[in-house]
Amino acid sequence: MNQKDMNRNVSLYKWYVLFNEPLFWGPVLIISLQKLGHMTLSDIYFMESAVVIICVLLDIPSGTLADIIGKRTMLIFGRMLLFISICLFACMSSPLLAWTANIAWAIGYSFQSGADVSLLYSSLKNGGHHTQFKKVEGRAVGSRFLLMACCALIVSALVTIHPRLPLIFSIIPMGIPLIISFRFKESTQTKKYSASEQIRILKAGVLCALRNKYIRWIIGFSAFIAGTSKIWFFTYNPYFERVGIHIAYYGFIFFLINIVAWVSSRYAHQMANFTTERNSILWMTACIAIPILLMGLFPFWPLAYLILFQNLVRGFMSPFLGDFINKHIDTEEIRATVLSVRSSTTNTVSIFALAWFGFMTSQFSLLSSLSILGIIALGVGALSIQRYQKLFLTPGK
């Protein structure tokens, strides 16, 4: 890949990521599913855990397919389904439509997963600038967080007029990445599809993820952080209601959390260079586990703002962990496959985590469930850090 094509892909990638997710839906996601999709909180947790199974089944095969027929092609198919999904969500009036939209989202997300980051890293590597990955990825993701923060300010006004408006306003921006996906240049030569070739690359990618002890740890830690964060995100709206925060303030709160995520993502490369890799992992774990426990133990509205710590991690983790795992993938041929193994593992953890938390909220109060989640997160985090020290810091390992 020449310098011109690399610069083109990097420039397009920034716009692609900017409109990658629905801009106006996040602050009222749960409320929308409850009011428009007529679902209970337990139903939502069950649906989320069920449709993630699709991601688990498709992530790795679609990543392998991207390594064969091209990342660009898989991104096009994925964005088509994601655009259809947001249109269905905007029209939902029953649990069936909510399920249909979520299934389309899961398939589209699986097709995109691994292919997008792999395309960026391969472009930078082939252009001789792979060390810039954290900076490029951090700024791209950070810009999206900033845009979502600005959009969050008007969500409360939109949902007051009609709860369907945040979804309707999200449709057109979701079409932009679809258009951009057609304009990417392939960073590596693609091959003609064959089932035997897909099986060969799939096997090589999976074995790399299983046998490489460093990649194994990165995948496990990514799954721990992402799985815990996913549960926590779905407790935002119920917790706000529990501590008496009016829906009019939801947009402002989501503005703040996206501002924090923006700063954390934009300056992730500087934050990572300022401290050690171990310390980065340590503070990420602390910012996830401790606030969850405190929110569960003390139902007081100011503690709702502890979710800012999660979003500090949210902004930092994509460039930090993305660079971390890509540096340990030696073979370009299996890059998207290995990244999809990470995504599939994360989704597998999310399935059990969401199903477990859905059961917990049906048996215990939200606060008790959060307290238990916080204790478990502290324990798993401590074990992860201990394993990291033995694996990465012990001489001769």
Buried (B, 14 or more C-beta within 10 A) or exposed (E): BEEEBBEBBBEBBBBBBBBBBBBBBBBBBBBBBBEBBBBEBEBBBBBBBBBBBBBBBBBBBBBBBBBBBBBBBBBBBBBBBBBBBBBBBBEBEEBEBBBBBBBBBBBBBBBBBBBBBBBBBBBBBBBEBBEBBBBBBBBBBBBBBBBBBEBBBBBBEBBEEEBBBBBBBBBEBBBBBBEBBEEBBBBBEBBEEEEEBBEBBBEBBBEBBEEBEBBBBBBBBBBBBBBBBBBBBBBBBBBBBBBEBEBEBBBBBBBBBBBBBBBBBBBBBEBBEEEEEEEBBBBBBBBBBBBBBBBBBEBEEEBBBBBBBBBBBBBBBBBBBBBBBBBBBEEBBBBBBBBBBBBBBBBBBBBEBBBBBBBBBEEEEBBBBBBBBBBBBBEBBEEBBEBBEEEBEEEEE
